[in-house]
Each structure stands twice: as C-alpha cells, then as structure tokens.
Amino acid sequence: MAIGVHPTEMQLLLDLFFRRSLTDVVDDWAAPHHPVARTPGGNPGGPAWTDLANNLTVLDFNAATPDFLECPAADSVDLNFMAGPFSLAIWIKADVLGVAVIMCKDGTTNGWSWWVDAVLGEMNLTTFQGAGTTQTSVGAADDVIIGTWRFISVARSLASVRLYTNGKDVTTVAPTHVDPLTAVGNKFHISINDAEGAGWFDGQLWRPRVWDRCLPPEEMAAIFAMERSLFGV
C-alpha cells in the first residue's frame, strides 16, 4: 500500500474531488486521470461550482439548463466494465426527483447505467446485454431524498450487485447479472443518459468515484463514517 493512501482509496479509477476550476475541465485525482468536462461548454459552462457553508466545493446541476459531465469514449475504455468487479459512489442532494442518471456508460442495448427512480427516490443499477435483455438491481425508497445529503454507492462482483445508502445495504431486488455488451464506443456520463437527451439530475453532487474492485460492506460503511461530518449527516 502506498504511504498515506487509505485502504478505501485503493484501485480508484475515477475520483472527481471537485476542486474549483476556471475552465470546463473537472480534475480526476485517480490514475489514469480521465479528461472529464463540464457541459454545455463555455466559460463558465456546465454545472456550477458551489461552496457549502463549510467551504466544501460541490457541483450544482440544473435540469432546466440542462448540464452534465462527460468523458470521451476513447478516454473511458477502462470504465466499460463488461466483466470483472467494480464499485461506484457519490454524495447526492436532489432539488427535485425525476428519472435521473447518476453515472452511465451505456447505449440502449449495451453497457451499464446507475440511475434514480422518479417516484420513490430508489436507485437502480442496470446492465444491458442486447435489445430487450437487461438486469436491474434495485435499492430502497428514499435512497435519494429532496433537500437531504445522502451517500449512495454500488458494488458488483460477478453476477451480484449490491446497493448502499449511507453505508448500509439497501438492496431490495437482486437479479443475477450477466456481463453487459461492450459500450467501448460510448461516452462516460454523469447526470445525463448516453444520448444526452434525458435523465438530467437536478441538485448537488460531490466526489463521484469509481473503483475496479468490489468494495465490501465494511468499506462502504467506512467511507460514510469518514465523510458524513462534511454534510452534517
């Protein structure tokens, strides 16, 4: 283990720590440093840099604009996840509920998508094996609550996908997942679907992370415990 690296940070593929930038680029603090852009373009462009009362910088997304983050397909091949373990995590505070994409690298028949239900606020992880062939793991009602900061996360190992809210397993539907078809030609998105025409998130996000390993329940709980004071949770 590298000196000064916490165990929960091992094998991070993407870590958007949201350091304020004067450009449209969002710095990735994990190797290999994906070029993630705030869109629509322009300076300033995309979701707005916003400082909380404790001076923590988050990004504020507006579905009426709409705005989102993206990484080109050629630079996000390692986020494809056809096979093998992976984990996703983010802090989220919604202004409104809707069918909102948290993160995705998918099309209509390939890849994967992590999204929030419009009515119950439950999160879902869907994998696509072709036209009409998908599996969706489902969390619980109130995974995402309007006006409340929540730490939500996903961990996949082989056919199993587990979903967590504030470090606790909330999985209510757990199908047997099959490796998705390759989405190598698709961009990686946060807060919008692959077609960039729907799935916009409205609210604030902090520190999207992706690992190329399946984080166990104790690590999900540890991350929540370390960071909850930042949001008064």
N, C-alpha and C positions, 0 to 999 in steps of 0.2 A: 504494500500500500504506500502511495506517495505521502511524504511528510505533509501534514496539515490538511489532508483530504479526509472528510468524514466518510464513513462507510456507505452512507446513503447516496453519496455523490460518485461512487464507483460505476464505471461504464455508462456515464451520461453521454448520449449522442447529441442532445439539444438542450441548451439551458439559456433561456432568454430572461436575463436578470433585470431587464428594463432600466438600464442606465440611460438617462436623458441624452438625446442626440439632437443636433441641429439639422441632421439630414433625414432622409426617409429610411435609413438602414437601422435595424434593430440588432444590436450586437449579440452574437451567440458566444457564450463563455465556455462551451464544451467543444472539444475537438470533434469533427474537423472544421468547425466554425462555418455553419451554413449561412449563406447570404440571405437573410430574411428582410423583406421590405414592407414598410407601411404603405398601403394603397387605399384610395387612389393617390397618384403621385402629386408632386408639387412640394413646396417647402413653405409653410408646414403642410403635410399631407397625411392622410390615413387617420387612424385612431389617435386621440390627443394624449400627449404626455400630461399626467395629472399627479400632483403631490398631495398625499394624505396629510392629516394633521401632524403625524409623526415624521413627516418629510420622506416617507417611502414613496417612490415613484411607481405608478401603475399606468396602464393604458386604458383610456376610456373610449369604448366603441359606441357608435351611434347607428342604429339600424335604419334611420331615416336618410342617412347620407348615401349609401351605406359604406362602411370601411372595414378593412380586414388586413391580415398579414399573409404573406405568401413567400415560398421559396421555390425557385425554378425546378422543373423536373430533373434536369441534368445534375443539379446540386443536392438533390434529396433522395438519391437512389438508396442510400442506407436506411431511409425511413419507410421503405417499401413493405417490409415485414410479411413476405409470402409465407415464410416458415420461421421457426425459432421463437424464443421468448421476447417479449417487450413489455414496457410499462410506460404509462402516461400520467402526468399530474399537473394540476393548475389550481390557483386560488381564483375564485369567481364570485362576483356580486352582480346580480341581474337587476336592471331597472324595470324590465318587463319580461314576462315569459313568452316564449314562442318556440317553434321548431328551430333551434339554433345549433349550428355546428360548433363544437369546441375545437377539435382538430380533425383533419382528414387527409388522406392520400388515396383518393378513390375516383372511380367513374360510376356509371350506372350498373356496371357488371364486374368491376374488379376493385381490389384494394380494401381499405378499411375506413370506417368513419365513427367518430365519437361525438355524440350529439345529445341534446336535451329535449325532452318531450314538452309540448306546448301547454298542456293542461296540468299535469301533476308535478312537473319540475323534476321528473326522474331522468337519470342519464342512461344512455344506451351505447353499446359498442357493437357495431355491425361489421361483419366480414362478407365479401362478395365473391362467389365462385362462378359467376356467369349470369346470364339473363334469368331472372326469377329464382335464383338459388342463393340464399343468404342465411346467415345465422345472426341472431341478435341477443346479446346478454343484456338484462335489464336491472337497473338499480331499484331504488325505493322512492316513493312520493317524498317531495321536499328535499331531494338531493341538492337542488338549487332553489333558493327562496328569494323573492324580491326584496332588495334592500339589505341583505344579510351576507356577510362574507362566509364562504364555505370552501374547504379544501377537498377537492374531488380527485379521484385517481382510478386507474385501471391497471390490471396486471394480467398478462396472458402467458400461459405455459402449455404448449401442445394444444390439446382440444379444449382446455379450460380457460375461461375468462372470469375474473372476479372484479367487482366494482366496490369502491370505498368512498365514504363520506366522512370527513373529519377523522380519518384514520380507522374507521370501523367498516367491516364488510357489510354491505347493504344489498348484495345480490339477491334478487327475487326470482329471476328467470335465468337459468344457466344451461343453454343448449350445448351440444357437442360441436365445437367449431372445427371447420375444415380449413386447410390453408387456402387463403384467397388467391385469385388470379393476380398476376403481376400488374401493378399500377406504375411501372417504371416510367411511363410516358406522362404521368400526371404530376401536377404541382402539389406541394405540401401546403395546406391552408390552415389558418386559424380564423374562426368566426365567419366562415362562408363555405358553401359547397364547392365541389370541383368545377362546376360550370360557371361559378361566380355570378349566379343569378338568383340564389335563395339561401336560406339558412343563416342569415345575419344575426349576430349576437348583439344585444343592446345592454350595455353595462360595463363594468370594470373587470380587468383581468390582471393577474400578477404571476410572473415567473412560470411560464409554460416549460415543462421538462419532458424529455423522452429518454428512456434507457433501453439498451439492447439486452436486457435481462428481466426476469420476472421478480419484482420486489415481493418479498414475503410480507404477511400481515404486520409483523413487528416493525418492519422498516416503514411501512405506510403510517403506522401509529407514531413512530419516532419523528418522522418529518412533521407531522401535525403538531406534536408536542413541542418541537423546536421553534416552530414559526407562528403558532397561534397567538402569541402575545403581540405580534405585529398588527393584528386585526382586532384585538380585544375579544377574542373568542375564548 
